[in-house]
Each structure stands twice: as structure tokens, then as C-alpha cells.
Amino acid sequence: MKLVKYLANLGYGTRRDVTEIVDHGLVTRRDGSIVRDGDTFEHSDLLINGTPCDPSPGAVLALHKPTGFVCSAKETSRLIYELLPSRLLARSPIMAPVGRLDRDTSGLLLLTDDGKLNHRLTSPRAHLPKVYVAELASDLRGDVGAIFASGTLLLNGETVPLRAASLEPVDRRRVHVTLYEGRYHQVRRMFAAVGNHVVSLRRQSIGGLDLGDLEVGRWRELSLAEVAALLP
């Protein structure tokens, strides 16, 4: 793919905008040599006006989503894209969330512009474990772990029971919940079904990928090994 089209697809502007950037010699290699349209190039070697190029096509990003942001490109509320380079929203294809976290849930959120990869990671057949940390309004009942693990819990308004989920108490009102599916507001609705209320909720990990020390509101690009470890 020629440089102008490549950069336009990455959200650096229209073809005309990018052509001007290229013609002014603002696209260079790390050794300082100028890259022109039609030249061969490596993504990792590109600098745009002295700054490394945004993540390459097909990249997967890990974002520590704060509460108060929505996983959408069109809502009027605050969008997760405010936390990312603005060009990621202008990409073709867009850098889209892998699944969703609701406005009041924080934690690990993945994004990619690879539609096939997104589908593989969100498919029910992937069975990727997702670990959530929940703060509860009331003390945890002793039978809740067994109810969640039974595979028979039925949420209000649904006809298919939940898959078995595991619960690990941290203290009387803080727990880790591991899910293998992703229904609408699932953790909150599970606790509502057993007479409790979730005060705060954070997704701590997906598969073997943990938030680690990624600060709230910050993001990083996953390595190829990390992405491969997520795939079913």
C-alpha cells in the first residue's frame, strides 16, 4: 500500500491532508531520511513530524477504562476515545472495543481495528475467563459461591441459565468473580439475583492478561505474544 493511503487509513487526515504532510517532508524514517509516496517503508520505522507513528493496523490496545466513559463512537456522553489518540477514531477501519464495559464499570478494555480478531476474541466459543473485582453494598451470603458455580442461575427476564462462574471472597463486601460469558450487566444482575447490590465494579483481567500497573485512563499496545496468548 502506498504511503499516502496507508497514513490516511490510520486517521492522519484525508488523502489531500496526508499528501501535504508527505510533500512537506514531514514523514521520515528513524535515521532521518524522508519517506515519499511510493517508497517502501516499515511501520515501526516511521516518524510523523518527529513522532513515532500510531499503532500499526491490526494492533491490539489495552486501556484501563475509568468510570464515566462509554464504549461507543456516537454517544453524547464522554467516550473512551477521549483517552486515546484522536486519530484512532478516524481510522479505516475504526479502532473498536473488543466487547464493552458500561459507563459505571472500570478496568481492562481491549481495542483493535482487526475485525476478524475482534470476532474471535468476543465469540462465545472463545470461553475467555474475565475476572471482575466487585464491591458490594451488603455482606456476602455464604451460599452465593455455590449458586454462581451451579450453572443454574437464571437472570431476571432471561430463559437460559448462566454458565458456571466462580467467586472468590476477599472480605465480607469485596469479591473476585470469574465469568466465561458476557451478558448485559452480568455481574451486577447476578448479585441482584441473590439480593445484593454492586457498588463498584472493575474488570481486572481477560484471559491471562491482567491490568497490572497500567494506570487509570492510560493505554498500551499489546505485544504479539500477548495477543497470541489470548486467542482460543
Disulfide bonds with the S-S distance in Angstrom:
none
